[in-house]
């Protein structure tokens, strides 16, 4: 029996060639292709719990034995700090991979509470200017992530609080976007620009990008304005989501904070794990 080979990502699948009445037939085995889910946590507003959610969502995925890579693409480096690294002391960060002209690999710190991390520091702020004239700049993060896709089930990207190039390249590289949003009227109004950015990326750069959900944070049940804003989020935004619905994403109340966030991240994790690849 002769052998031929075909390649499914990094896995080699050997297919026997069977001789029958002088004719060769290839015996094919259909395998389910499991693709890495790349999820950007994105909002142009700061202080909405993007970094906190990224860390906790990654943790819940890792304890379910998923291979998780966290990407800090915010020059403020909050996620890097939360993961126990001193950003100012790092010799290599995601910045080096993004601006490299020699395909420098992403510097990855392994096994930090069961997760891997590509860290950031303040130098990443320079990338906004350095990538302006870069060829195919919108695809820069997608290109540097490509060699790592076989190594992880989930890649979570902590985006900066802006609509600039760092956020744009994150959305282009992603399969899904999860939007933490404050239960405040001003934050709700700000979603107009956010949705236009998402629509532009989906239309021109990443047609497969899906809005996983909107994640209400900093909610006070005793505040009538917060209640009305939450109602507006439920009415106006959940119709745009493809994966997470209102029952999956109860608002994180200010009085209950951490425990409620952990519970919600646990529910989000179960939902993400059930998504088709």
N, C-alpha and C positions, 0 to 999 in steps of 0.2 A: 504494500500500500504506500503510495507516494503521499507526500505532505505538501500543502501550500500554506501560506500564512497571510493573515490580514491583521491590521493594527486598529485596536479600539483604544484611543488615547494611549496610555502607557502599558496597556495589557495586550500581550500577544495571544491571539486566538488561532490555534492550529486546526485546519479543516482537512479531513481525509478526502482523497480523491478515489472513488470506487470505480473499478472497471466492471462493466456489465454488458455482455454480448458485444464486446469490442468497442464500447462507447464509454468514455469517462464521465462520471457525474460527481459534482462537488457536493458533499454532504454538509449543508449549512446549519449552523446552530444560531438561533436568534437570541441575543443577549440584551437585557434591558440596559440602556446607557444611562448612567447616573451622572448628571452634570452638576458641577459646583454651583451653588446658589451664592450670588454676590449681592449683598444688601447694603445700600447706602442709607444711613440715618441722616436726613437732610432737612434743614430749615434755615432760611437766611437770618432768622433772629437768633440771638445768643441767649444763654441761660434757660433753655427749654428742656434740659436733661438729655441732650444727645449723647454726650460722653458716658453718662451714668447708665443710660439704657443700653448703649453699645457693650459696655463691660458686663452688665448683668445678663443681657441676652446671650452673649458669648459664653458666659459661665454655665447657663442653663443648657445650652447646646452641648458643651463639653462634658457635662456630667451624664449626658445621654450617649456618651462615647462617640460623638461626632468630632471630626478633626476641624478645629476652628482657628482661623487667622484673623486677627484684628489689625486694621490699617488706620493709623492716626494721620489724617491729612489736614489737620488744623494746626497752624503755626503756634497757637496757644498751648498745644501739647497737653491738654487736660487728660486725655486718655492715657498718654504715656506716663504721666505723673500718677494717675489712679492705679496703674499697673505696677507701680513701685520703682520706676526708673527715674533718674535725675536727668531731665532733658538737656540741661546745659553741659553735662559731662559726656554726652554721646559723641563719638567720633564719626559715626555713620548713621544716617536716617533715611527715610523715604525720599527726602529731597535729593540725595545723591543719585538714586536710581532714576528719578524723574528727569533730571537735567543732564545726565551722563550721555556723552556721544559715543560711548564704547559698550553699550548694553550692560552696564553694571547691574548686578543682581540686587534685589531688595534685601537690605539687612534685616534679618529676622531673629528676634530674641525668642528662644524656645522654652516651652513648658513653664509659663508664668501662670500659676493656678490652673494648670491644665490647658492653657491656650497659648498660641504663639502671637507675637506682636511685631509689626513693622512700625517703629516709633517715629516721632517728629520732634523738632524743636523750632526755635524762632527763625532759623535759617530758611525754613520752608516758605516764609513770607517772600523771599527773593524769587521763588519759582514763578510767581505771578508775572513778574517782569521778564524773566529769562525765557519763559515759554511763549511769549507773545509772537516771536518770529520763528518758533520751532516748526519744522515740517510736520504736518498731521498732528498738531499739538493736542487736539481733542481726544486722540486715541493713545496718548502717552501712557496713562495709567493702565489701560487695557493691555498695552504691549508689555509692560514690565510685570504685570500679573500673570501673563500667559504661561511662563515656565512653572508657576506654582499651582496651577489649577488641579493637577493630578494628586497633589499632596493634601488637599483640603476638601471637606464637604461643604463648609460655609466660610465665606470671607465677609466680614462686617467692616464697613468703612465709616469712620466718624468724620463727617464733613465739617468744614468751617462755617461760621455764621455769615455767609455771604453768597452772592449769586455769581461769583467770579470764576476764573478758569479752574481753580482747584475743585470747586463744586461741580463744574461742568464735566471735567474729565472723570470724576467719580461716578456721575450718572451715566456717562457713556460706557464705563466699564461694568456697570451693574446689570443684574437681572431683575432686581426689585428695588423699590425705594420705600422706606418707612419714615413717616413724617411726625415727629413729636411736636405738639402744638399746645401753647398755653391757652387756658380757658379764659381769655381776656379779649375784649372787643378789638383792641388794636392788633393783637396777634391774628385774629380772624381776618381782618381787613388786609393784612400783609400776605395772606395766601394768594391774592390775585397775582402778584409778581411771581410767587413760587410756582403756581400752576402754569403760568405762561412759560416759565423756564422749562418745566417738565414737558409741556406740549411741544416746545421747540426741539428739545432733545429727542423726543419720541418721533417727531416728524422728519428730522434731518439726520440724526446721528445714531440713534439706537431705537429702532422700531419695536424691538422686543422688550423694552423696559416696561415693567408693570408697577403700578402703585399698589403696594401691599396693604397700606392702611394709614390712617391718621390716628395718632396716639395722644389723647388729651392728658395734659400734665398741669400741675399747680392749680388744682381745682378746689374751691371752697364752697361746700354745699350750703353754707350760711349766707353766701353772697348772691343776691338775686341777679346781678349782672353776669356772674360766672354761670349761673344756671341758664340764663338766656343764651349766652355764648355757646354753652355745651349743646343746647337744643339746635342752634344754628349749625354747629359742626355736624351733628347727627343728620340734619335735614339736607345740608348742602354738599357735604364732602364724602359721606360714605357711599353715595351712588357712584363715585369715581373709583372706588377700590375694587380689587379683584380677589383678594385673599382673606383679609381680616375685616370682620364686621363689628357692629356696635357691641354685641355681647362678648366679643373677644377682648375689647379694649375699653374697659371701664376707666373713667378718669382717675388719675392719681391725686388723691386729696392731700392737701398740705398738712393736715393734722395726722395722717397715717403714713405718709411718705414712703420710707424704705420698705416696710413690710408689704405694703400694697403694690409697690413697684416690682418686688420680687415675685409676687403672685401673678401679676400681669405678664411679666417676662416669661414665667413658666407656661402660661396659656399661649403666648405668642410662639414660644418654642415648639409646643405640640402642634400648632397650626403650620408652622414652617416645615416641620419634619414630615407632615402629611402632604405637602405640596408635591405635585408631580414634577419630575425632573425635566 
